[in-house]
């Protein structure tokens, strides 16, 4: 098997050149899908037969919750790559994805509390799903804090990678908490392997929102990584050449 493509991702210069081609299109797709999905879900989707209009928070809550977990999986994968193959770009991805994941987790918890008040009669209960999501937020905080507290870049990268890999055990706990324990939280809204329980006019805008959030996440992550690559490689000849090229293009 040819692993050339894999090792190319370890090159900051190659990553910077390739990612520049994707950011615009990812941002454009996100800018189209998010408003369309939000208006579709909030204004045109029918009310739920049990929860009425309060269920509409699902169009923010579910995408942020899914993305929060996916982002931590990305951290764990980047951590493994950094520990095994020593790719510095993996640490860049880990460090720059962690704040985005923390914000997604916070939004998932916040919208879950807003949803829980009319549904359960309480803003917060120590439900297995909610508690494990709160732990996920603390794991994100731990990764961010480690990256900032350790001055040596290599030591910080290793510590963050280890925490990301160890903390990934929380992801299956979040996913299966509603099946392993008796919880108030409802099961997954839709699964790839099963037919959606909701009618198409309700789950289609949710799918649009999920895709839109993923595109938004990818665009923001690539932008953050590109800036961090420029900062870390500031003394490299290719960065100086890139700066001169951009300055020359503005004249």
C-alpha positions in Angstrom: 0.0 0.0 0.0 1.3 3.5 -0.9 1.4 5.7 2.2 2.8 8.7 0.3 -0.5 10.6 0.8 -0.3 10.0 4.5 3.2 11.3 4.9 2.4 14.4 2.9 0.1 15.5 5.7 3.2 15.7 7.9 4.5 18.5 5.6 3.4 21.9 6.9 4.1 23.5 3.4 2.0 20.9 1.6 -0.8 21.2 4.1 -0.9 24.9 3.9 -1.1 24.8 0.1 -3.8 22.1 0.0 -6.0 23.5 2.8 -6.1 26.9 1.1 -8.1 25.3 -1.7 -10.7 23.8 0.7 -11.4 26.6 3.2 -13.5 28.7 0.8 -15.7 25.9 -0.4 -16.3 24.5 3.1 -17.2 27.9 4.3 -19.5 28.5 1.4 -21.3 25.2 1.9 -21.7 26.0 5.6 -23.0 29.5 4.9 -25.7 28.0 2.6 -26.7 24.9 4.6 -26.8 26.4 8.1 -29.4 29.2 7.3 -31.4 26.8 5.1 -31.5 24.1 7.7 -32.3 26.5 10.6 -35.2 28.2 8.8 -36.5 24.9 7.5 -36.4 23.4 11.0 -37.6 26.4 13.0 -40.3 27.7 10.6 -41.5 24.9 8.4 -41.0 21.6 10.2 -44.2 20.4 11.9 -44.4 20.5 15.7 -43.8 17.3 17.6 -47.0 15.5 18.7 -45.7 15.2 22.3 -43.3 18.1 22.8 -44.9 20.7 20.5 -42.6 23.4 19.3 -40.1 23.0 22.2 -38.5 20.1 20.2 -37.2 22.6 17.6 -34.1 23.2 19.8 -33.0 19.8 18.3 -31.8 21.6 15.2 -29.0 23.2 17.3 -28.6 20.7 20.1 -28.2 17.5 18.1 -25.6 18.8 15.5 -23.5 20.4 18.3 -23.6 17.2 20.4 -22.6 15.0 17.5 -19.8 17.4 16.5 -18.6 17.7 20.1 -18.0 13.9 20.2 -16.6 13.7 16.6 -14.2 16.5 17.4 -12.8 14.6 20.4 -12.4 11.5 18.3 -10.3 13.7 16.0 -8.2 14.7 19.0 -7.6 11.1 19.8 -6.7 10.1 16.3 -4.3 13.1 16.1 -2.9 12.1 19.5 -2.1 8.6 18.2 -0.5 9.9 15.0 1.6 12.4 17.0 2.7 9.7 19.5 3.4 7.0 17.0 4.6 8.9 13.8 5.8 12.1 15.6 4.0 14.3 13.1 4.0 17.9 14.3 1.0 18.7 12.2 -1.0 16.2 14.3 -0.3 18.3 17.4 -1.4 21.4 15.4 -4.7 19.7 14.6 -5.1 18.6 18.2 -4.4 22.0 19.7 -6.6 23.9 17.3 -9.5 21.5 17.4 -9.8 21.4 21.2 -11.3 25.0 21.6 -13.8 24.3 18.9 -14.8 21.1 20.5 -15.1 22.8 23.9 -17.5 25.4 22.4 -19.6 22.7 20.7 -19.8 20.8 23.9 -20.8 23.9 25.8 -23.5 24.7 23.3 -24.8 21.1 23.4 -25.1 21.3 27.2 -26.7 24.8 27.1 -29.3 23.8 24.4 -29.9 20.6 26.3 -30.7 22.5 29.4 -33.1 24.8 27.5 -34.7 21.7 26.0 -34.8 19.9 29.4 -36.7 22.7 31.3 -40.1 22.2 29.4 -39.5 18.5 28.9 -38.3 17.3 32.3 -39.2 20.3 34.4 -35.6 21.0 35.3 -32.6 22.8 33.7 -30.2 20.1 34.8 -30.4 16.5 36.2 -27.5 14.2 36.9 -28.5 12.0 34.0 -25.9 9.6 32.6 -25.8 11.3 29.2 -25.6 14.8 30.6 -23.0 13.9 33.1 -20.8 12.2 30.5 -21.1 15.2 28.3 -20.0 17.4 31.2 -17.0 15.2 31.6 -16.3 15.7 27.9 -16.2 19.4 28.4 -13.7 19.0 31.3 -11.6 16.8 29.1 -11.5 19.5 26.5 -10.5 22.0 29.2 -7.8 19.7 30.3 -6.3 19.4 26.8 -6.4 23.2 26.4 -4.9 23.8 29.8 -2.1 21.3 29.3 -1.2 22.9 25.9 -0.9 26.3 27.5 0.7 25.3 30.8 3.7 23.4 29.5 6.2 25.7 27.9 8.2 23.0 26.0 6.3 22.3 22.8 7.3 18.7 22.5 6.4 17.9 26.1 3.1 19.7 25.7 2.3 17.8 22.5 2.9 14.5 24.2 0.9 15.3 27.3 -2.1 16.5 25.3 -1.9 13.5 23.0 -1.9 11.1 26.0 -4.9 12.9 27.6 -6.8 12.9 24.3 -6.2 9.1 23.8 -7.1 8.2 27.4 -10.1 10.4 27.4 -11.6 8.9 24.3 -13.0 6.1 26.5 -15.7 8.7 27.4 -17.1 8.8 23.9 -18.7 5.3 23.9 -20.0 6.0 27.4 -21.8 9.1 26.0 -23.1 7.2 23.0 -24.4 4.1 24.9 -25.4 5.8 28.2 -29.1 5.8 27.3 -28.9 2.0 26.7 -26.6 1.0 29.6 -28.5 3.0 32.3 -32.1 4.1 33.0 -31.9 7.7 31.9 -34.3 10.6 31.2 -32.5 11.4 27.9 -34.1 10.0 24.8 -32.2 7.6 22.5 -30.5 8.8 19.3 -32.8 10.8 17.0 -31.7 8.9 13.9 -29.1 6.4 13.1 -27.3 5.5 9.8 -28.2 1.8 10.3 -31.9 2.3 11.1 -34.9 4.0 9.6 -35.5 7.4 11.2 -38.3 7.5 13.8 -39.2 11.0 12.6 -41.0 11.9 9.4 -38.8 13.2 6.5 -40.1 16.8 7.0 -38.6 16.8 10.5 -35.3 14.8 10.0 -34.2 16.2 6.7 -33.6 19.8 8.0 -31.8 18.1 10.9 -29.5 16.3 8.4 -28.9 19.6 6.6 -27.9 21.2 9.9 -25.5 18.3 10.8 -23.7 18.6 7.4 -23.6 22.4 7.7 -22.1 22.2 11.2 -19.4 19.7 10.0 -18.5 22.0 7.1 -18.4 25.0 9.5 -16.1 23.0 11.8 -13.8 21.9 9.0 -13.5 25.4 7.7 -12.7 27.0 11.1 -10.3 24.2 12.0 -8.4 24.6 8.7 -8.2 28.4 9.2 -6.9 27.9 12.8 -4.4 25.3 11.7 -3.1 27.5 8.8 -2.5 30.4 11.2 -0.7 28.1 13.7 1.4 26.6 10.9 2.5 30.0 9.8 3.3 30.9 13.4 5.4 27.8 14.0 7.1 27.9 10.7 7.7 31.6 10.7 11.5 31.2 10.1 11.1 28.7 7.3 12.0 29.9 3.8 8.6 28.8 2.3 6.7 31.0 4.8 8.8 34.0 4.0 8.2 33.3 0.3 4.5 33.0 0.9 4.4 36.3 2.7 6.3 38.0 0.0 4.0 36.5 -2.6 0.9 37.7 -0.8 2.3 41.2 -0.2 3.4 41.4 -3.8 -0.1 40.5 -4.9 -1.6 43.4 -3.0 0.6 46.0 -4.7 
